[in-house]
Amino acid sequence: MKNNLTNYINWLQERNRSATTIKTYTETLQRFKQVITTETIKVFLKQNLSKYQPNTLKVFRQALSSYAKFAQIKIAWERISGIIPKTSRKFFSTLDQEELSLLKQANPEKNETTYQRNNLILDFLFYSGIRVSELVNIKHSDWQGKSLRVHGKGNKVRQVLLPPFLMGYFNPFSSDYLFTNQKNQPLTTLVIRQIIQARIKKAGLDKPITPHTFRRSFATLLHNKGTNLTTIQQLLGHESITTTEKYIQNDFEYIYADYSKLWRNQPNFKPYETP
C-alpha cells in the first residue's frame, strides 16, 4: 500500500477532493497497515469499535472504500455493513434573526471599522450560507453582478446568491480580498472563529456557535419558510440532497403548525404557545 499511496493521493486530487479529505483518508490508510480485503476491513472495524465513535468509524470505512475503488479491489460491503452501530440523528444549535441581531449589537472590538467589518462577516455567513473557508477567500473581483463566485470544496467553483444589502460592498475595480486585517492581509478561518466567540461571550448567548452554525441556520431558516430542498441544496453547493437533509433542523413551532393542519378547524383548537 505504501508504494501506491502517492498515486492514490494524486488520484484523489484529480477528482478534486478537498485537502482535508485527502489528509483524513491518508491517515486512515496509514493506520490500517494491512492488505485491504473484506476480512481485514471487518477485523479493523471490530478492533476499533470501543476506541472510536460510530461517525469516525464511518469515515474509516469511506476511506477504505475509496482506496479499494482506486486499487480496483473488490470488497463484499454487505458483509461489513452491520458492524458499525447506527447513530441517532444529532440535534445542533441554530441561530434565528433575533439572535443574529444580538450578536451584531455586541461590540467587543476596539474600533468602529473592525466592528463594522465583523458585522459584515456575520451577515455574509448568515444570509449566504457559505462555508468559512469560502468566506475568507472572497475577493472583490469575485462579484459577478448578479452572483458571487466562490471556490468551494475540492476547488470547485460555484455561484452564490446575495441579498441586495450585501451587494454594495464590492469594489469592481479592486482585486483585493473582501475581509482583511489592518495590514490588508486576508483573515484566516481561525480569526473568524475568534470573532464569533468574542461576540457570543459579549452577547451572553448560551449555546455552542461556530461558523458552520451560520450555514446550518441558513438552511434551516429557508426550509422553515417553505423553500424546497432542491433549491437549498443548490444554494449550499451540496452534491447530494441527503447531505442537505442533515443540515435541516426543523423548529418545533413549525412542526407543530404543520401537524395542527390536521385538526385546526376543530372547535377546541388553540395555537401552540412557547412555555
Phi, psi and omega in degrees: 000326182301319181295330183270350188298318179297317178296324179294317178299317177298321179297318178294318180296322178297335179264015175059033174286146184291159179299325179295316179297315180299317179297315181296314181295319180295316179297323178296315180295323178293329177286329185292307172059030179220167171289132183281116173220172177301316184291319181292327176293318178301312181297316181300313181293319180295321180294335184258004182302320183273351184264331188229157176288155180307321181295325176292320178297326177295323177295318176303314181297318179297320180295316180292323177296319179297315180293321178299322177294317178298313184275000180058046177260127180277126180238134177275081186296335179295339178274355184246340191302330184272000185286315182281124181299145176286145180246145175284156182295133179281143172256134187235161179285145171227165177248144170254178185292331177292319179290325174300318179298320178297318179295323181286331179283331177296139186221079177274357184285159184274336181219163186294322181298315179294320179300313181292322177299316182291326173297321179295322177300314180298318179296318180297315179297318186284319188262356177245335180074015182284159177285154180297327178293331176283322182301312186290346181259004180292131173246157178304324183288352179282346179284123187259011180097320178236341181210167181254129177271121179235153178259109186266204181300140178065026180061024177279133180268132177220164181258133181242136178272149178229149174290155183306325184289353176256350185288332186281000183272358181264135177259109184295347181260006182245146174247012180286166174289149181288318183249110184229166175268190184293342177265011180065026176263147181296143177291152176264165178296328178296318179296320178299317178298319180294321177299314182295317180296322178295321179292319179299314180297316181292322182281342180074027178281127184259069176201151179287121181229128176233173175305326181290337176301323180295321180294316177294322179296320177303312181294316182294317180297316178298317181295318180293339177267007173097007178290135182287156188296325181296319178296317179298320177303314180294320181293326179277341182079029178277139175284324183248135178290339176297321177298318180298319180301325180289340180279341187276125174241104182290129175290135185301325181295324177290319177299315181297320180298317178293317180298321185289350176298337180294329189220015184294342180275358179289149186298333183263014183296133174229134179295152180292135176238132180292127180302000000 
